[in-house]
């Protein structure tokens, strides 16, 4: 259920949760999904009339946390109000620290809401389809339901809300995807680059504050006016950027004898601030820096850094311009991670402790699925750090623990990102059981998102792996899910055994003797580039583009990584898939060195099913027109 965001501005936990029993089945489009953390999820198709009927909320009011009034922003507020009054969406854009988030939050609380209310969301490291589900749940009582791609705009039709989206660093196409999910809503985005143009809406650049606003900000932070000439020089050196002015005031407040820094040093104040922090504050900041751009709930910050009152401590860091308060908790402010990497003497957090803590937390039955989804970026960073340190087993542990909750959260974008990390990590760790599980779940996710080719191959490979492990329950779940692989437009159901294994060792023609370990995310496509919002089962789509796997340089502990983003190694070439000699519209897998039996010439079609390497094909018959069922 969506948090109503009452006017006191207080919040507990994540703001968008799933109605109903979080441990029961969830429904995505026409599919009923029972999430299984051990043997892989099962999928069934709902009969007509059995899908939930989401109820539109009478009052949509999902407000951001309360904050002070941003200084010198009257003209910016007037520009936002004018765009909304004209029925146009608007994008606020500008560099980090210029005050976009503060302006957006203030506008969400003070400007007239749409006819049906207001929604505020943070899109940092969120896929557009997940953000669309956030909007849907904010406007409807959903009962644990994710509508299909075609159904979502219909359910949102007539919802005249104003949706404010912070950290919306999307492409123009991604912004349109979000806006198309709520066709009658107006949007106010905030991001770093100008991308909203033309008929989509108007862009408004957010610049530094005026000299008078800068003087007022420094007076408020210092408790009194400063030297007018020095204030003017600092304002000019900072180009009116509120974050830099806030840090300048923080240096003077922590060391009154030193006073305001000289103007030439206004952009190099992080190390002086670090020197003035006490040990608990520095430890908490180092923890936030370890998780890079991820946000953490104060509960986790306190537990891992040993801070008794983590919320108050982090609020103090935010007041110094070192941390940023979010709707979920806190993350480091711009530039802090790079400065922490340069600092000597910081004792790194034990990576095994961090991974164990979050794995145990995510796997608890009482942990809400939406809370796990809210911390998905933190879990993703942990998996990256584990891979970089040569501990693929820790990455597997984190992703395996979080995957069921991410599936139940119905945030299929971030679920796919974590699964794409888990599968190659399981292969590197030699964890066959986890490899089977991740392959299975990626296949189920591909079914739910309408990625036909990827779903068929992954579920067949999962069946092979489960049988090799002797897990008949997992193999049955994979075979069952194969029945519901979406068809290409206009295609119907056909052979029930097409593309599914008949027994141990049987499967797609290019399956290696050892199972499916060669069929990772780099071979079949990244879930992050799937077609976006949930699709109808009849909508066929091509698989996504390959996703990079970070190269794991040796590293100990969970200290600051040298590169905050994953690298892009050379990707393997996927062989061309020839056509079946019987039915040219049906692809069969390319031959490989691990093939169990030779490929016959195209003129010789074996009559025995056991001798046919392109499984699922039959000699021509009146019924042989559809594949697979």
N, C-alpha and C positions, 0 to 999 in steps of 0.2 A: 504494500500500500504506500502511496506517495505521502511524504511528509507535507503537512500543510504549511509549514514555515510561519508560525505565529509571530506576531509583531515584537515579541521579546527578543527575537533573533537568536535564541538558543537552539542547539541541535544536539541530537544524540545519534551517533552512528551514521550510516549511509542514509541518503534521503529518498531513495527509490527502492522499494522492496517488492517482493512477489506476494500477492494475496494467496491465502490458502496454505496447505501443508507443503513446506519447502522440501520435504524429503519424499513426496509422492511424485506421481507422473506429471509431466508438463506437456503442453500441447503447442505445436508449431505448425501453423497452416492446417493441412489435413492430417498431420501426423500426431500420434500419441506416443510419447517417448518415456520409457521407464529407465531412469539412469541407474546403472549398476557399476559400482566402484571396483568390482573384482573381475567380472567376466565380460564387461562391455555392455553397453546400453542396448535395449530392444526397441523395435519400432513397429507400430501397427498403424493402419489407416482407419480413420474415423468414418463411419457411415454418414450419409447425408442427414443433416439435422442434429448431429451429435456434437458439433463444435460449440465451444462456449459463445455466449452472446455478451460481449463486454458492455458495461453500462457507463455512459458518459457521466462524469462527475458534475454535480450541480454547481460546484464552486471550485475553480482551478486557481490555486494560490500556492505556488512553490517558490518562495522568496529566498534570496541569498542571505547570508549572515549580515547582521547589522554592523555598520561601521560609521566612522565620522564623516562629516561632509567634506568632499574633495574641494580644495581651494582653487579658485580661478577657472572654474569650468562652466560658467553660465553660458557662454557662447556655444560650447560643445553640447550642452544639454538642450539648448534651443534648436540646434541642428538636428539632433535625434528626434525631438518632438515634432519638428516640421516634417521630417520624412515619414514618421508614423501617421501624422495627420493626413498626409497626402496618399496614404495607403501603400507606401513603399517600404521594403526592407532596407536595412542600412548596415554597413560594415565599418566598424572603428578599426583603424590600423595605425601602426606606429612601432618604434623600436621598443625593446624590453625596458621596463622601468619608467616609461613615460606617463603611466597612470591610466592605462586603458581599463584594467580590471576594476580599479576603484570607481572610475566613471561609470562603467557598465552596471556595477552593483547598485550604485546610487540611483541610476536611471530606472532600474528595475523596481526599486522601492518607491520612487517619488513620481514618475511620470504616469499618466493615465494608462490603465491596463486596457487590453482589448475587451470586446464585449463579453467574452467568457472567462477572462482572467489573465494571469501572468505565470510564466514558467521560467525559472533560471536554472541553467545547467553548465557544468564545466566539461569541455570537450578535450581536455589535455590527454593525448595518447589514446583517444577513443576512435573507433571506426565509425563512419557515418551511419551504418546500419544499427550499431548499438545505441547511438545517440537518438536515432529515430524511435527505437524501442523505449528509451527513456521518456521521450515526448509522449508516446502513446500511453505509457503507464501513468504519467502525470495527469493525463486528461481522462482516463478511463479506470474503472475498477475491472481488472483484467482476469483475475482468477488464475494466474500462471499461464498466460496465453500469449504467444507471439504470432500475430497475423501474417499471412503470406504477403509477398510483395505487391500483388494486385489488390489485396483486400485492405491493406493499411490505409491508402488514401481515401478509400470509401468510408472506412470507420472514422477517419479524421475529417471528413467533409463536413463543413458547417461549423467547425470548431474555430471560432474567431478569437484566439488567444494571441498575446504578444510573448514571443519566446526569445529570451536573452541567452546567448551562448558565449561563454568566455573561452579563451585559448582555442579558438576555432581556426587553427592553422591548416586549413584545407585548400585544395584546389578549387577552381570555379565549378568544376563538374561535381565534386563532392559536396560543395555548398548547395548546389541544385538538388542533389539527392536528398539532403536533409529537408530542404524547403518543399520538395515534392511530397514528402511524407505527411505534411500538414498543409494542404493546398490553400486553405483559407486563413492561415495564421500569418502574422507579420513577424519578422525575425530581426534581431539586433545582434550581430556577430562582433567579436573582438579578436583580432589576429595581428600578426606581424607584417604581413604583406598585403598589398592592395590586390584583391582578386574579384571583388563583386563589382560588376560593370553592366551597362546597358539595361536591358529589360529586367534583369534580376534584382536591381535595386541600386542604391547610391552608396558610394564609399566616402568616408569622412576621415581625414587624417587627424590624429591626436598628436599635438606638439607639446613642447615644454610649457610650463606655466609662465605667467608674466612676472615682472620684477616685483610688483606689489604682492602677488600671491606667494612668491618665494620668501619675501621678507616676513609675511604673516606665518608661513610654515616654520621658519627658523625661530621666530618669536614664540610660537606655540610649543615647540620642542625644547627650547632653552629656558622657558619660563620668563623671558624678558627680551627686549629688543637688543640686537647686536649692533656693531659698528656699521653705519649705513654704507660706507665705502667698501668695507670688506664683504658685506652682504651682496652688494652689486657685483663685485668681482667674482664671488662664488657663483652667483646666478649666471653670469656670462660664461664662466668656465664649465659649468654643468649643463649649459644650454637649456636651462630651466627644467631639467629632468628631476622629478620629485624624489626618486630613489637615491640619487647621488646627494641631493640636499639633505635628505633624511640621514644618510650615513655621516655627512659632515657634522650635523647637529649631534649625532650619537657619539662621535669622538670627543666633542667638547663636553658633552654631558657626563661621560665616563671619566674624563680627566679635566676638571674645571680649570686647573692651573694652566693647562696648555691652551685652552680656548679653541676657537674655530681653526681648522687647518688652513694653510695657505692655499690660494686658488689653484696653483699649479699641481697640487696633490689631490684634488677633489676626485679624480678618477682612480686613485691608487690608495683607497682607504681601507681595504679589506684586511690587510695584514696588521695595520695599527688597531683595528677593531678586535682582531683575534688576540692580540697581545693584552688587551684589556678585559677579556672574558675570564670568568672563574672556571675552575675545572669541570663542574657539572654542565655548564653551558657549552663549553668547548666539546665535551664528549657527545652531548646531544646533537650539536651541529655537525660533528664528524659522522654521526650515525645517519643523519639526513643526507649528508654529502655522499656517503657510501651508496645510498639508494638513488643518487643522481636526481633525475627529474620526477621521481615517483613521490607521491604523497603518503604520509603515514598518520595513522590515528595516534593521538597522544598516549593512549593506553600501551601501544606497542613501543613507543619511544621511551616511556618510563620503564617498562619491563626490560628492555635491552640495554639502556644506558644507565640504569640504576638511579634514575632521578625520581624523587618522591612525588613532586608536583610537576609533571611534565607539561601539562597544559599551560600553567603560568610561566614556566621557563621558556617554552616555545613562543608564547605571546611576547615575552621580553625580547627574544631574538628577532621576531617580526618588527618590533618597535625600533630595533637597531638597523633595520634594512638588510638583515642576514637571512631571514626566512620569510616565507609567504604563507599566510593563512588561507586555507582552501575550505570547501564545504565539508570535506572528510576529515581534514587535520592540517598538516603542515608539510611544505616542501621547501628546499633551499631556494633562495633568491638568485637572480641572474648573476653569473660570474663567480659564485661562491665555490663551486666544485673545482674549477681550475685553480683557484687560490689555495684551496685545501691541499691539492696535490703537491703544491710547491712548499708546503709547510713541513718542517722537519720535526721529528719527535712524536708524531701522532701514532699511538699504538693501534694497529688495525684490529677491527672486530674479527673474532674467529668465525670463519665462513661456515664451519660445521654447526656452530651454535645458531647462527642466523637462519640457516636452512632448516635445521631441526625445529626451531621455534615456530616458524611460519608454516612448515609442513604439518606439525601437530595442531596448530590453530585452525588451519584450513580444513583438516580432516575431522574436526569435532562435529558431532551431529548437531550441537546447539549453535554452531556458528552460522549466522544467516548467509545464504548464498549471495545476496547483494553486497554484503560486507567483503566477501572474498573477491567478487567482481570489482569492487571499489579499490582493492589493493592489488589488482592484477598487474599493474605496471611494476610494483615492488617485487612481486613474485617473478616477473619476467627478468628484472635486473638481477635478482638472485641467481636465476638459472644461467644467465650470461656470465656472471662472476664465477660460478662453479665450473662452467666449461672452460673459461680462460685460465682457471687454476688447475686444470687437468682433473677435476673431480666431476666427471659426467654422472657418477652415481648420485651425487647430491642434487644435480639438476633434475634427474629422474624422480628423486624423492619429492621435490617441491612440486613439479608439474603433476605427478601422479596424485598427490594429495589434493591439489586444487581443482583438477579437471572435473570431478563430479559436481562440485558446487558451481563452477562456471557454466556447465551445461544446464543446471537447474535455474541459473540466473537468467537464461534466455539471451545472454549477450554472446551471440555466436561469433562475432568478430574477434573479441579478445580470447575466447575459448580456442579459436583456430590458431591464434598467434602462439599460445602456450603449447598446444599440441604439436605445432611445427617445431618447437624447441625440444619437446620431450622425445619425439621419435628418433631423431639422429643421436640424441644423448643416450637413449637406451641401446642403440646399436653400438655406440662407442664403448658403453659400459658392459656390453655383453649380457644385458638383462633381457632374456628372451620373453619372459612373461610381460614385462613392461612394454616391450616392442609390439607384442600381439595386442595389448590393450590400446596403445596409442594408435596403431594402425586401424583397429576396429573403430575407435571413437572418431578418428578422422573420416572414416567411411560413413559413419552415421551422420556426422556434421555435413558431409557433402550431400547426403540425401536431403537433409533439411534445407540446405541452401540451393538445391536444384542443380548441383554440379554432377551431371549424369555420368560422364566418362570416369571422373575421379572416384565417384562412389562405387561404381561397378568393380574397378580394379582393386581398390583398397579393401573392400569387403571380401572379395575373393582371396586376397592375400592374407587377410586376418583369419579366414577359415583355415587356411593351410597352417598358419602358425599355431592356432588353438589346437588343432588336431595333433600336431607334432608334440605339443606339450601335454597331450592327453586330457585337455579340458573340453569335454563334449558340450558343456553348457555354453561356453564361449563360442564354439563352432556352430552350435545351433542358432545362437543369437545372430551371428554374422550371416548365416544362410538365410535366416528369416528376414533380415534387413534387406538382403539382395532382392527380395520380391518387390520391394517398394522403390527401387531405383527409378527416378523420373525418366520418362521417355522423351525422345525428340518430338517437337511439335508435329502432331498428326500421327505419331506412332502409337500403337497399342501394345497389348501384352502378347507374349508369344511363349516360347519354350520355357517351362518352369526351371529347367536346369541350366539355362544359358548363363555362362559366366560364374557359376558356383561350383565348388568342388564336390565330387562324388564321394570322396573318401580320402584317407591320409595320403599325402603325396600328390594328389590330383589338383589341378588348378590351371590358371592361365598358362599358355604355352611357353612363356618366357620366365616362368618362376624358377628360381635357382633351386638346386637340390636341398640347400639348407633352409629354405623358406623364403620369406619376403624381406629379408634384411636389406636388399639392394633397392627397395622401392620406398625411399624416403621422400621428404618434402622437396628435396632438390630435383627429384626425378619427375614428380607428378604435379607440381604447382604449389604455390603458396595460398593458404586460406585467406591471407590478407588481401588478395586480389580477386577473390570470388566476386560474383556479380553484385554484391552489396546486400540490400535488405532481403529478407527471406522471400523465396520465390514459390510460385505454385508448382506442384509436383509435375505438371505437364510442360513446364518451361525448360527447354534444353539450353545449356550454356557450355562454352568451352572451358577447359580447366584453366586455372590461373597461371601466372608467370612464376618461374622458379623463385624460391625465397632463399636468401643468403644464409649461410651458416657461419658463425664467427669462428675464426681460427683460434685455437686455444693455446696461447703462449703460457709457459709455466709461471705461476704466481702463487704466493702463499698468503693466507689470510684474506680479509675482505677490505683491503685498503683501496684508495682511489684508483680506479682503472686508468690506464694510460689513454684509452680511446673510449669515449662514452657511447659510441655507436658500433654496431656490428660491421665486420668487414665483408667484402663480397668476393669470395674465392672463385676460381674458374668452375663453372657449372658443367656437369657431365652432359653429353649430347644424347638426347632421347632418340633411339632409332626410329626410322620411318616405319609405320605400321602398314603392312600390305593388306590387301583385301582378301576375303574368303573366296575360294574358287567357285563355291556354289552360289553364294548370294553376295555380289560385289558391294552391296551397301553395308555389309557387316564387317567391321575390322577384326583382324586377328592379330595377336602379338607377334612382333618380329622375332625371327629365330635367334638363338643365342648359344653360347658354348655349353650352357647347362641343360639344353633340350634333352628330354629323355628318349625321344624317338625322332627319326629324320622326318623332314617335311617332304611329302610327296609332290611330284610335279602337279601343276594346276589342272592338267588333263585327267589325272587319276584321282578320283574321289573315293576314298575308302567307304565301304558299306557298313563296316562295324563301327559303332560309336567309340569303342575303346581304342580304335586305330586312328581316329581323327584327331590331329593335334590342334585344330581350331575348334575348341570345345563349344558346343551349343549349336552347330550347324547340322543340317540334315539334307539328304538329297531333295531336289525340288519336289514339292507337293502343293496342292491347293492351300494347305494351312501354313506353308512356310513363307510367311510374309511379315512376321513381326518378331523382333528380338530386342532385349530379352523380356521375360515377364517378371 
